[in-house]
């Protein structure tokens, strides 16, 4: 008897997330490599935390608008670069 049938996964494959978001997996891989979409790399595979997907859905729902992936990429890139500059300044 499998007791895990109704358990929500902790991680999704990139293909599963692409299907949920209705985007091409290549688009999602590109965003992951640009550090614009959260993922965990396990050897040569990426998996997406369910919490990150839920956060994205909550953000879209609460804003009532559209999230532009290009804008999200630019925002996360700037945040990452600012963190690197701030981290480098303290050393």
N, CA, C and O atoms as a GROMACS GRO file, in nm:
protein
  364
    1UNK      N    1   0.083  -0.118   0.000
    1UNK     CA    2   0.000   0.000   0.000
    1UNK      C    3   0.087   0.124   0.000
    1UNK      O    4   0.173   0.139   0.087
    2UNK      N    5   0.067   0.213  -0.097
    2UNK     CA    6   0.144   0.337  -0.108
    2UNK      C    7   0.072   0.448  -0.031
    2UNK      O    8  -0.037   0.490  -0.069
    3UNK      N    9   0.133   0.494   0.075
    3UNK     CA   10   0.072   0.599   0.157
    3UNK      C   11   0.108   0.739   0.108
    3UNK      O   12   0.061   0.837   0.165
    4UNK      N   13   0.189   0.750   0.004
    4UNK     CA   14   0.235   0.879  -0.046
    4UNK      C   15   0.156   0.927  -0.167
    4UNK      O   16   0.199   1.021  -0.234
    5UNK      N   17   0.044   0.867  -0.197
    5UNK     CA   18  -0.032   0.904  -0.317
    5UNK      C   19  -0.083   1.047  -0.314
    5UNK      O   20  -0.083   1.113  -0.418
    6UNK      N   21  -0.127   1.096  -0.200
    6UNK     CA   22  -0.186   1.229  -0.191
    6UNK      C   23  -0.090   1.333  -0.134
    6UNK      O   24  -0.134   1.442  -0.096
    7UNK      N   25   0.037   1.302  -0.128
    7UNK     CA   26   0.137   1.393  -0.074
    7UNK      C   27   0.184   1.487  -0.183
    7UNK      O   28   0.220   1.444  -0.293
    8UNK      N   29   0.183   1.617  -0.153
    8UNK     CA   30   0.233   1.716  -0.248
    8UNK      C   31   0.385   1.704  -0.256
    8UNK      O   32   0.451   1.693  -0.152
    9UNK      N   33   0.442   1.704  -0.375
    9UNK     CA   34   0.588   1.690  -0.386
    9UNK      C   35   0.660   1.813  -0.329
    9UNK      O   36   0.608   1.925  -0.333
   10UNK      N   37   0.778   1.790  -0.278
   10UNK     CA   38   0.862   1.897  -0.227
   10UNK      C   39   0.936   1.964  -0.343
   10UNK      O   40   0.962   2.084  -0.340
   11UNK      N   41   0.968   1.885  -0.445
   11UNK     CA   42   1.036   1.935  -0.563
   11UNK      C   43   0.962   1.888  -0.688
   11UNK      O   44   0.900   1.783  -0.689
   12UNK      N   45   0.971   1.970  -0.793
   12UNK     CA   46   0.917   1.934  -0.923
   12UNK      C   47   1.032   1.927  -1.023
   12UNK      O   48   1.133   1.995  -1.006
   13UNK      N   49   1.016   1.846  -1.126
   13UNK     CA   50   1.113   1.848  -1.235
   13UNK      C   51   1.090   1.974  -1.317
   13UNK      O   52   0.984   2.037  -1.306
   14UNK      N   53   1.186   2.011  -1.396
   14UNK     CA   54   1.171   2.128  -1.483
   14UNK      C   55   1.057   2.105  -1.581
   14UNK      O   56   0.981   2.198  -1.610
   15UNK      N   57   1.044   1.984  -1.631
   15UNK     CA   58   0.935   1.953  -1.724
   15UNK      C   59   0.799   1.970  -1.659
   15UNK      O   60   0.706   2.022  -1.722
   16UNK      N   61   0.786   1.927  -1.534
   16UNK     CA   62   0.658   1.943  -1.463
   16UNK      C   63   0.624   2.090  -1.443
   16UNK      O   64   0.510   2.131  -1.466
   17UNK      N   65   0.723   2.170  -1.402
   17UNK     CA   66   0.699   2.313  -1.381
   17UNK      C   67   0.667   2.380  -1.513
   17UNK      O   68   0.579   2.467  -1.518
   18UNK      N   69   0.736   2.343  -1.619
   18UNK     CA   70   0.708   2.401  -1.751
   18UNK      C   71   0.564   2.371  -1.792
   18UNK      O   72   0.495   2.459  -1.846
   19UNK      N   73   0.518   2.250  -1.767
   19UNK     CA   74   0.378   2.216  -1.799
   19UNK      C   75   0.281   2.297  -1.713
   19UNK      O   76   0.180   2.346  -1.764
   20UNK      N   77   0.312   2.311  -1.584
   20UNK     CA   78   0.225   2.388  -1.495
   20UNK      C   79   0.216   2.534  -1.541
   20UNK      O   80   0.108   2.592  -1.545
   21UNK      N   81   0.331   2.592  -1.577
   21UNK     CA   82   0.335   2.732  -1.620
   21UNK      C   83   0.301   2.750  -1.767
   21UNK      O   84   0.285   2.862  -1.816
   22UNK      N   85   0.290   2.638  -1.837
   22UNK     CA   86   0.259   2.639  -1.980
   22UNK      C   87   0.363   2.716  -2.060
   22UNK      O   88   0.331   2.800  -2.144
   23UNK      N   89   0.489   2.685  -2.032
   23UNK     CA   90   0.602   2.741  -2.106
   23UNK      C   91   0.687   2.627  -2.158
   23UNK      O   92   0.676   2.513  -2.112
   24UNK      N   93   0.769   2.658  -2.252
   24UNK     CA   94   0.862   2.560  -2.306
   24UNK      C   95   0.969   2.531  -2.200
   24UNK      O   96   1.019   2.625  -2.137
   25UNK      N   97   1.005   2.406  -2.179
   25UNK     CA   98   1.110   2.375  -2.081
   25UNK      C   99   1.241   2.448  -2.110
   25UNK      O  100   1.314   2.482  -2.017
   26UNK      N  101   1.271   2.474  -2.235
   26UNK     CA  102   1.394   2.547  -2.271
   26UNK      C  103   1.391   2.687  -2.210
   26UNK      O  104   1.493   2.736  -2.162
   27UNK      N  105   1.275   2.750  -2.212
   27UNK     CA  106   1.259   2.883  -2.152
   27UNK      C  107   1.288   2.878  -2.003
   27UNK      O  108   1.354   2.966  -1.948
   28UNK      N  109   1.238   2.775  -1.939
   28UNK     CA  110   1.260   2.759  -1.796
   28UNK      C  111   1.406   2.728  -1.765
   28UNK      O  112   1.462   2.784  -1.670
   29UNK      N  113   1.467   2.642  -1.843
   29UNK     CA  114   1.610   2.613  -1.823
   29UNK      C  115   1.693   2.740  -1.839
   29UNK      O  116   1.787   2.763  -1.763
   30UNK      N  117   1.659   2.821  -1.936
   30UNK     CA  118   1.732   2.947  -1.960
   30UNK      C  119   1.718   3.039  -1.838
   30UNK      O  120   1.817   3.098  -1.793
   31UNK      N  121   1.597   3.050  -1.785
   31UNK     CA  122   1.575   3.134  -1.667
   31UNK      C  123   1.651   3.080  -1.546
   31UNK      O  124   1.706   3.157  -1.468
   32UNK      N  125   1.655   2.949  -1.531
   32UNK     CA  126   1.728   2.888  -1.420
   32UNK      C  127   1.876   2.919  -1.433
   32UNK      O  128   1.941   2.957  -1.335
   33UNK      N  129   1.931   2.903  -1.551
   33UNK     CA  130   2.074   2.930  -1.572
   33UNK      C  131   2.109   3.077  -1.554
   33UNK      O  132   2.222   3.110  -1.518
   34UNK      N  133   2.012   3.165  -1.578
   34UNK     CA  134   2.031   3.309  -1.557
   34UNK      C  135   2.004   3.350  -1.413
   34UNK      O  136   2.003   3.468  -1.380
   35UNK      N  137   1.983   3.251  -1.326
   35UNK     CA  138   1.949   3.274  -1.185
   35UNK      C  139   1.823   3.357  -1.169
   35UNK      O  140   1.811   3.432  -1.072
   36UNK      N  141   1.730   3.345  -1.262
   36UNK     CA  142   1.605   3.419  -1.256
   36UNK      C  143   1.491   3.331  -1.206
   36UNK      O  144   1.382   3.381  -1.177
   37UNK      N  145   1.515   3.203  -1.196
   37UNK     CA  146   1.413   3.111  -1.148
   37UNK      C  147   1.482   3.014  -1.054
   37UNK      O  148   1.583   2.954  -1.090
   38UNK      N  149   1.430   2.998  -0.933
   38UNK     CA  150   1.498   2.915  -0.834
   38UNK      C  151   1.494   2.766  -0.869
   38UNK      O  152   1.392   2.712  -0.911
   39UNK      N  153   1.608   2.704  -0.851
   39UNK     CA  154   1.619   2.561  -0.875
   39UNK      C  155   1.737   2.507  -0.797
   39UNK      O  156   1.826   2.581  -0.755
   40UNK      N  157   1.736   2.377  -0.778
   40UNK     CA  158   1.846   2.308  -0.713
   40UNK      C  159   1.910   2.218  -0.817
   40UNK      O  160   1.841   2.142  -0.886
   41UNK      N  161   2.040   2.227  -0.828
   41UNK     CA  162   2.110   2.143  -0.925
   41UNK      C  163   2.162   2.018  -0.853
   41UNK      O  164   2.231   2.027  -0.752
   42UNK      N  165   2.126   1.904  -0.908
   42UNK     CA  166   2.175   1.777  -0.857
   42UNK      C  167   2.246   1.709  -0.972
   42UNK      O  168   2.184   1.653  -1.063
   43UNK      N  169   2.378   1.715  -0.967
   43UNK     CA  170   2.462   1.670  -1.077
   43UNK      C  171   2.423   1.744  -1.204
   43UNK      O  172   2.444   1.865  -1.213
   44UNK      N  173   2.367   1.676  -1.301
   44UNK     CA  174   2.333   1.744  -1.427
   44UNK      C  175   2.184   1.778  -1.437
   44UNK      O  176   2.138   1.826  -1.540
   45UNK      N  177   2.108   1.752  -1.330
   45UNK     CA  178   1.963   1.777  -1.331
   45UNK      C  179   1.928   1.894  -1.241
   45UNK      O  180   1.995   1.922  -1.142
   46UNK      N  181   1.822   1.961  -1.280
   46UNK     CA  182   1.766   2.068  -1.197
   46UNK      C  183   1.630   2.023  -1.146
   46UNK      O  184   1.555   1.957  -1.218
   47UNK      N  185   1.599   2.059  -1.023
   47UNK     CA  186   1.465   2.042  -0.968
   47UNK      C  187   1.424   2.176  -0.908
   47UNK      O  188   1.507   2.253  -0.860
   48UNK      N  189   1.294   2.201  -0.912
   48UNK     CA  190   1.241   2.328  -0.864
   48UNK      C  191   1.166   2.305  -0.734
   48UNK      O  192   1.077   2.220  -0.727
   49UNK      N  193   1.202   2.380  -0.629
   49UNK     CA  194   1.129   2.364  -0.503
   49UNK      C  195   0.983   2.403  -0.519
   49UNK      O  196   0.951   2.505  -0.579
   50UNK      N  197   0.895   2.320  -0.466
   50UNK     CA  198   0.752   2.350  -0.473
   50UNK      C  199   0.722   2.483  -0.405
   50UNK      O  200   0.633   2.555  -0.448
   51UNK      N  201   0.796   2.515  -0.300
   51UNK     CA  202   0.775   2.642  -0.229
   51UNK      C  203   0.801   2.761  -0.322
   51UNK      O  204   0.730   2.862  -0.314
   52UNK      N  205   0.900   2.751  -0.410
   52UNK     CA  206   0.928   2.860  -0.504
   52UNK      C  207   0.815   2.877  -0.603
   52UNK      O  208   0.777   2.990  -0.636
   53UNK      N  209   0.762   2.767  -0.651
   53UNK     CA  210   0.650   2.773  -0.745
   53UNK      C  211   0.527   2.830  -0.675
   53UNK      O  212   0.456   2.913  -0.733
   54UNK      N  213   0.501   2.788  -0.552
   54UNK     CA  214   0.388   2.840  -0.475
   54UNK      C  215   0.403   2.989  -0.449
   54UNK      O  216   0.305   3.064  -0.452
   55UNK      N  217   0.526   3.033  -0.423
   55UNK     CA  218   0.553   3.176  -0.399
   55UNK      C  219   0.525   3.257  -0.525
   55UNK      O  220   0.466   3.365  -0.518
   56UNK      N  221   0.567   3.206  -0.639
   56UNK     CA  222   0.542   3.273  -0.766
   56UNK      C  223   0.392   3.285  -0.791
   56UNK      O  224   0.343   3.390  -0.831
   57UNK      N  225   0.320   3.177  -0.768
   57UNK     CA  226   0.175   3.177  -0.787
   57UNK      C  227   0.109   3.276  -0.691
   57UNK      O  228   0.018   3.350  -0.730
   58UNK      N  229   0.153   3.278  -0.566
   58UNK     CA  230   0.098   3.372  -0.467
   58UNK      C  231   0.125   3.516  -0.507
   58UNK      O  232   0.039   3.603  -0.490
   59UNK      N  233   0.244   3.541  -0.560
   59UNK     CA  234   0.280   3.677  -0.602
   59UNK      C  235   0.190   3.724  -0.716
   59UNK      O  236   0.143   3.838  -0.716
   60UNK      N  237   0.167   3.637  -0.812
   60UNK     CA  238   0.079   3.671  -0.925
   60UNK      C  239  -0.064   3.693  -0.875
   60UNK      O  240  -0.131   3.788  -0.917
   61UNK      N  241  -0.108   3.606  -0.788
   61UNK     CA  242  -0.244   3.616  -0.736
   61UNK      C  243  -0.265   3.743  -0.655
   61UNK      O  244  -0.367   3.811  -0.671
   62UNK      N  245  -0.171   3.776  -0.569
   62UNK     CA  246  -0.186   3.893  -0.483
   62UNK      C  247  -0.173   4.024  -0.561
   62UNK      O  248  -0.239   4.123  -0.528
   63UNK      N  249  -0.088   4.025  -0.663
   63UNK     CA  250  -0.069   4.148  -0.740
   63UNK      C  251  -0.185   4.170  -0.836
   63UNK      O  252  -0.213   4.284  -0.876
   64UNK      N  253  -0.252   4.062  -0.873
   64UNK     CA  254  -0.362   4.074  -0.967
   64UNK      C  255  -0.317   4.109  -1.106
   64UNK      O  256  -0.398   4.144  -1.192
   65UNK      N  257  -0.188   4.101  -1.128
   65UNK     CA  258  -0.134   4.140  -1.257
   65UNK      C  259  -0.053   4.029  -1.320
   65UNK      O  260  -0.066   3.911  -1.287
   66UNK      N  261   0.029   4.069  -1.410
   66UNK     CA  262   0.114   3.978  -1.487
   66UNK      C  263   0.258   3.994  -1.441
   66UNK      O  264   0.305   4.106  -1.421
   67UNK      N  265   0.327   3.885  -1.425
   67UNK     CA  266   0.468   3.890  -1.392
   67UNK      C  267   0.546   3.868  -1.520
   67UNK      O  268   0.530   3.767  -1.588
   68UNK      N  269   0.629   3.964  -1.552
   68UNK     CA  270   0.712   3.957  -1.672
   68UNK      C  271   0.841   3.885  -1.635
   68UNK      O  272   0.917   3.933  -1.551
   69UNK      N  273   0.866   3.772  -1.697
   69UNK     CA  274   0.984   3.693  -1.664
   69UNK      C  275   1.112   3.772  -1.690
   69UNK      O  276   1.207   3.762  -1.613
   70UNK      N  277   1.115   3.850  -1.797
   70UNK     CA  278   1.234   3.931  -1.827
   70UNK      C  279   1.260   4.031  -1.715
   70UNK      O  280   1.374   4.054  -1.676
   71UNK      N  281   1.151   4.091  -1.664
   71UNK     CA  282   1.164   4.187  -1.554
   71UNK      C  283   1.211   4.115  -1.427
   71UNK      O  284   1.294   4.167  -1.353
   72UNK      N  285   1.156   3.997  -1.404
   72UNK     CA  286   1.196   3.918  -1.288
   72UNK      C  287   1.344   3.880  -1.296
   72UNK      O  288   1.415   3.883  -1.196
   73UNK      N  289   1.389   3.844  -1.415
   73UNK     CA  290   1.530   3.810  -1.437
   73UNK      C  291   1.618   3.929  -1.404
   73UNK      O  292   1.717   3.917  -1.332
   74UNK      N  293   1.582   4.046  -1.458
   74UNK     CA  294   1.661   4.166  -1.435
   74UNK      C  295   1.665   4.203  -1.287
   74UNK      O  296   1.770   4.240  -1.234
   75UNK      N  297   1.551   4.192  -1.219
   75UNK     CA  298   1.542   4.224  -1.076
   75UNK      C  299   1.630   4.131  -0.994
   75UNK      O  300   1.706   4.177  -0.909
   76UNK      N  301   1.620   4.002  -1.019
   76UNK     CA  302   1.701   3.906  -0.942
   76UNK      C  303   1.849   3.921  -0.973
   76UNK      O  304   1.933   3.905  -0.884
   77UNK      N  305   1.882   3.952  -1.098
   77UNK     CA  306   2.022   3.972  -1.134
   77UNK      C  307   2.078   4.093  -1.059
   77UNK      O  308   2.189   4.088  -1.007
   78UNK      N  309   2.001   4.203  -1.053
   78UNK     CA  310   2.046   4.324  -0.983
   78UNK      C  311   2.061   4.295  -0.834
   78UNK      O  312   2.157   4.340  -0.771
   79UNK      N  313   1.966   4.221  -0.776
   79UNK     CA  314   1.975   4.186  -0.634
   79UNK      C  315   2.099   4.102  -0.607
   79UNK      O  316   2.168   4.123  -0.507
   80UNK      N  317   2.127   4.007  -0.695
   80UNK     CA  318   2.243   3.920  -0.678
   80UNK      C  319   2.372   4.001  -0.689
   80UNK      O  320   2.464   3.983  -0.608
   81UNK      N  321   2.379   4.091  -0.788
   81UNK     CA  322   2.498   4.173  -0.806
   81UNK      C  323   2.517   4.269  -0.689
   81UNK      O  324   2.629   4.292  -0.645
   82UNK      N  325   2.407   4.326  -0.638
   82UNK     CA  326   2.416   4.414  -0.522
   82UNK      C  327   2.466   4.338  -0.401
   82UNK      O  328   2.546   4.389  -0.323
   83UNK      N  329   2.419   4.215  -0.385
   83UNK     CA  330   2.466   4.131  -0.274
   83UNK      C  331   2.614   4.099  -0.286
   83UNK      O  332   2.684   4.093  -0.186
   84UNK      N  333   2.660   4.077  -0.409
   84UNK     CA  334   2.802   4.048  -0.431
   84UNK      C  335   2.887   4.170  -0.401
   84UNK      O  336   2.994   4.159  -0.342
   85UNK      N  337   2.838   4.288  -0.442
   85UNK     CA  338   2.912   4.412  -0.415
   85UNK      C  339   2.916   4.438  -0.265
   85UNK      O  340   3.021   4.471  -0.210
   86UNK      N  341   2.802   4.422  -0.199
   86UNK     CA  342   2.795   4.444  -0.055
   86UNK      C  343   2.883   4.343   0.019
   86UNK      O  344   2.951   4.378   0.115
   87UNK      N  345   2.882   4.220  -0.026
   87UNK     CA  346   2.964   4.116   0.036
   87UNK      C  347   3.111   4.140   0.012
   87UNK      O  348   3.194   4.115   0.100
   88UNK      N  349   3.145   4.190  -0.106
   88UNK     CA  350   3.285   4.219  -0.140
   88UNK      C  351   3.338   4.340  -0.067
   88UNK      O  352   3.457   4.347  -0.037
   89UNK      N  353   3.250   4.436  -0.037
   89UNK     CA  354   3.291   4.558   0.031
   89UNK      C  355   3.331   4.531   0.176
   89UNK      O  356   3.415   4.602   0.232
   90UNK      N  357   3.270   4.430   0.236
   90UNK     CA  358   3.297   4.403   0.377
   90UNK      C  359   3.422   4.320   0.398
   90UNK      O  360   3.466   4.302   0.511
   91UNK      N  361   3.481   4.271   0.291
   91UNK     CA  362   3.598   4.185   0.306
   91UNK      C  363   3.726   4.263   0.308
   91UNK      O  364   3.834   4.204   0.321
   0.00000   0.00000   0.00000
